[in-house]
Amino acid sequence: MMTAQQMLTDLEWLIDIGADEVVGEEANLAGWRGITAKTQAVRVESERPEPPSAPLPFPRAATIAASAAPPVAPRPFVAAQSLDELREQLMNLEGCALRDTAMNLVFADGTPASPIMFIGEAPGEEEDRQGKPLVGTSGKLFDQMLASVGIAREDVYISNILFWRPPGNRTPTEAEIAMCLPFVERHIALVKPKLLVLLGGVAAKTLLRSKDGITKLRGQWTNYTPPADSGIDAPIPCLPLYHPAYLLRQPNSKRQAWNDILALTKHIKLNKLLINNK
């Protein structure tokens, strides 16, 4: 006959394994007692203290942290002395998955000698197909925005933070931005624009080192500070604007965008920045 202690032990085991429903009129007590005895033996074995191990050369926590830390990709060395060299270095860039999935390198469009440089986020499907930034539907809106204040597309210089299209037009990752950023900085250094216009949140947050979104940054005049080794001695005046693709999705923001374009035009005229002095 089972003792009260044996019955209690069996009940604890049933609870542990989740057996909380009756499936028969009689309990197989002998069988459960055998399982319980084996379980108790396993429990005793698992509760035994581990034998002392040899001391580690450094703390265990440091070992775990070192193994868990993701590898940091080295910052690409960009020594291009011309736009052609920069394009060639991008064409041969290793270690960037975007380069393998995109159709074309999307480098730039417009006039490199222009004092005004526009920088967007990343190429879309049509940009990837043509190998040019800001074409397709968003490009047409961009051209219309410029034309409304008497500026032609060829009067300015246009590029992106990313030089290849992310698959599915997804948002660029921090790793992808970090990979392309040295080339963007070198691109700006070679062009030496008098004015930077940053289209969209990715471009604005990246080059301004800001955590604020485009809705807060847009229309606010600020400065882009080039790297110390860029050869540019002074900060460059900078104006973040909504990206044309955003305006296509949020047409209610076009009123704000129009006011920002007027502010941009005023700055251009006051400083006589266009190469044709329009």
N, C-alpha and C positions, 0 to 999 in steps of 0.2 A: 504494500500500500504506500502511495506517495505521501511524503511529508508536506507540511504547509510550505516549507522553504523550497522544496522541489517544484511545487505548483507555482509559487511566486516566480521562480527562475524561468519556468516554461512560459508564463504569461509575459514576462519582460522580453523574452526572445521573440514571441509572436508579435508584440508591439514593434520591436526593432525591425522585423522584416516586413511589416505592413499588413500582416494577416489579421484583419479586423472584421471579417465576415465569417459566419458559420456555413460550412459546405457539407457537413455530414452530421448524423445523429450521434456518433460516437467518435471520441478523440483517440488518435493513435498515440497514446501516451508513451509507449515504449520507444516508438520512433522518434518522437520529439525529445525524449530524454537523451537519446543517443546524439541527436543534433546539438542539443544544448551542451552536452559534455564536450563535444568537439569544439563548439563555439567558445566555451569557457577556456579551453586549452589555447585556442588561437588568441583570445583576448589577453591571457596571461603572457603569451609569447610576445604579442605586440606591445605590451606595457613594460617589457624589460628595457632597462636603459641601454642605449647604444654604447659599445665600447669606445673608449677615448681614441680619437684619431690623431694622427701626427699634426703638429701645429702648422698652420699655413704661413707662407712667407709674408702675407699681408691679410688684413681683415676680410672675413667672408663677405661682408656687406659691400666692400669695395669691389670684390670679384663679381658679385651679382650686378652691380651698377655698370661695371665695365662691359660685361657681356650683353646687357640689355640696351646699352646706348647704341642708337643707329649710326652707321658710318656716315661721316661728313664728306660730301663730295668736294674735291679740291676746286678752288676758284679758277676758272680758265684764265690762262695768261693771254692777254690780247695786246699784241704789239703792232697792229696794223698801222701803217703810216698814210694810208689812203683809203678811200671808200672801196675801191676795187680790191685792195688787199683784205679789207674787212669782210667783204662779201665772199671772197675766196676762202678765208679762214672759217666762216660759217658753213660753207659748202662742204668742208672737210672735217667739221666738228664731230668728234667721237663722244659717245657716252650720253647722247641726248635721244631718248626714245621718240620724241616728236618728229625728229628728222626722218625716222624710218617709216612712220605712218602717214606723213603728209605727201601730197603730190609735188609741191614746189616750195622752194625757199621764197618767202615773201619779205623782200629786203626793204624797198622804199619806192617812192614815186614822187614826181614833181621836180623841182629845181633845187639842187643842193646848194646853189649860191644864194638862195632866198634867205632873208634874215628871220623868217618865221618857220618854225618847225612844229608840226603836229605829231603827237605820239598817241596812238590808240592802244587797245588791249592785246588782241591776237587776231590772226586771220580767220575768216569764216570760210564757208564752203566755196563761194564764188572767188574770194581772194586767193584761196589755195589753188583753184583751177587756173586763174589768170596769172598768179605770181605777183600781184600788186595789192597794196593795202587800200582799204576803203573803196571798194568797187561793189557792184551789185546794188541791191535796194538801199542799203545804208549809205553806200557811196554816192548814189544819186541824190539822196537827201543832203549829204555833206556838200556836194557841189552846189546845190540850190541854196544852202545856207550861206556859202561864200559869195555866190553870184548876187544874192539879195543886197549885199553891201559893196558890190562892185569889185569883188576879188575872184580871179579865175584860179582853177585848180593848179595850173602850171606856175602860178605866182608864188606857191608855197612848197614846202618839202614835207613829206608824209612818211611815217614809219610806225612801228608797233613795239610793245614790250617783248612779245614773243615773235619769232621769225617763222614759225611753223604753226599750222592749224592744230589745236587740240582735238582729238577724236570726238566726233559728235558735237563740236562747238562747246564743249564743257568749259567751266571756269578753270583757268590755269592753276596748277598746284604751286605751292611755295618753292618746291625743288626746281620746277621748270622755270619759274621767275628768277630764282637765284642763278640758274645756269645761264640764262640769257642776259641778265643785268650787266655784267662787265662789257658785253658787246654793245648794249644800248648806251652805256656811259661813254664808251669809245666812239660810238656813232655820233653822239652829241658833241664830243670833243673835236672830232674831225670836221663837222659841219660848222661849229661855232655860231649857232643862231643867236640873234639878238632878243628873240622872244620864243618861249616854249608854250604851246597850248596842249594840255593833257586831256585827252578824251576818255572819260569814264573812270570808274573807281580804281581799277587795277593799275592804270598808268599813274594816276594821281597819288595813290597810297604808296606805290613802289618808289617813285622818284622823289617824293616829298618826305619819305620815311614817316608817314602818318598812319594812324589807326582809324582816323575819321573816314566816313563814307563819302561818296560823291555828292550826296544831297546836302552835306554840310560844307564840303570843300568848294563846290561849284560857284563860280562868279566871284571868288575871293582872290584878289591879287596877292601873290607871294613870290618867293624866290626859290629857284633850284640851285643847290650848291654842288658844283662838280667835285669829283675826287681831287685830292691834292696833286696828283701826278697827271692831271688831264691837260695841262697847258693853258687852261682858262683861269684867269686870275680873279675874276669877280663873279658873284652869283648872277644867274640869268633870270630876268623877270618871267613869271610863269602864271598862267591862268588855267585852272581846271574847268572843263565844260562837260555837260552831258554828252555821252557818246551818241551818235546818230541812231545806232541800233536800239538804244534805250528809248529814244524819242519815238521810234516806230512802235514800241510796245506801250509807251506811256505818253500818248499825244497831249495830255493835259499839261505836261511839263514844257511844251513848246514855247509857251509865253515866257517862262523863266529863261529858256535857251535864247530867245530873241533878245531879251534884255542883256544877256551875257555877250551875245554877238555884237550888240551896239557898243558895249563897253570895250570889247576887243578892237572894234573899228576905230573908236576914239583914240585909243592908245597907239594904234598903228599910224594914224594920221598925225598925231602930235609929235611922234618920234620919226616920222617919215621913213617907215620901215620897208615898205614895198619897193622892190627893185625898179618898178616902172613909175613909182611916185604917184600912184592913183590916189 
